[in-house]
């Protein structure tokens, strides 16, 4: 069980790191005038929504696996 929780937390951390990199990239693109401020904000919203979905999937998968192990 501890291993499942650790794996899930590690995966969530990786997802958040990718989110941070994506947000930094969009900010840099906006600073270089490659995209507008509105586009940058839209990208960041999309990145956050995707991050939330993935974190929820990881959480659900970990809970499911814990339940499966408890039944055995």
Buried (B, 14 or more C-beta within 10 A) or exposed (E): EEEBEEBBEEBBEEBEEBBEEBBEEBBEBBEEEEBEEEEBEEBBEEBEEBBEEBBEEBBEBBEEBBEEEEEE
